[in-house]
Amino acid sequence: MKALLSFTYLCALSCTLATSLPIYAQQKLRDRVGDIYNRYKPLIKGDSATIITPKQREEPVGDVPRHALYMEWARGKVPEFSTAYTLRRHEFRLNILGPSSYALSDKLELKSYLSAVVVPNISLKKKFFDNNEFAFAWEFGAAAGAFPLAGITGILMPGGAIAGGTAGLLNFNSLFVKGYGSWKPSRMFTFSLRSEVERLHLGYTGLGGFAAIGSGGAGAGVLLLNTSLANTYWVAGGFESDFVINPKQAIVLRASMGKFLTTGLLGENTSRLSSDFLLFPSLSWNHAWERRHIHLSLGLFGTYNPPSYTLNQKNVLPVMYYYNVYWIFHNKARTKSTGSKR
């Protein structure tokens, strides 16, 4: 009871002091409280978007306002990972380990790994629905490549010898389709589900030769080789949870699990499903440097094969760390000092 009376007395005293201030002081106090409320309103309402002062909002970096550099993170979206979201139109992200991306529009994104220099690969991601709470997207992609291969061997036998060799290209190609669904219950959190089906083909094209010599004579020959070594499907699903702390920091937890289905082996049809699943969980902390347009990812990942877990029993890659760097480049022409043309 004493505590309640004391609190009531302090409230009454505060109101008395406030009303006793001069009119201009009361107005200045109200304006100041209003500015503070408007500035922190997103946070008060459970919104983790950046608390941007009017000065920061108008301060440009080149032709782009500073707050627009990380607009997607400010909205609680992390489009560079496995979600249904895409980059903003004409935005380009150069990624060292992950796929580099260029947004043809706000809903269409072109992606490729830097390994395209050696192994050509490309994919197209299309966001076909987004109502700010739920979003869905498809991604289609392909990759192909070939590597030179050569080998020679021989056998010595009583009274003769046999030798053989080959030179050619070990070739492979891959086609995949992925589906994404994202749910954004709040500004700071996004939960996504994804599915994937990928077809992998491995073949060999080249020349093979042999030579034999013995007491009865000698012989040699050359053969054209063009064979299918393996035809495999990778079927997987996974989830991702994105926690946007602020437009410069995000925590991403994700995992994928799938199986291999082999339908062809050494030119013969077969149907073999891997007994174990392959599970790839990861956890990363991501940070952005605004002035340099650089993003850094530090994380942990593991490789597991439930239900046997033989990989982990042999201590093969139970938990490892990784780091990644990527750069953001924006289309400055489409952004004004007051915001983006969206």
PyMOL commands that set and color helices and strands:
alter all, ss='L'
color gray80, all
select helices_A, chain A and resi 2-19+23-44+54-58+66-68+71-74+114-117+310-313+332-334
alter helices_A, ss='H'
color red, helices_A
select strands_A, chain A and resi 60-61+64-65+92-95+100-103+108-112+121-130+134-157+160-186+189-214+217-246+249-265+268-273+278-289+294-301+320-329+335-336+339-340
alter strands_A, ss='S'
color yellow, strands_A
deselect
rebuild
show_as cartoon
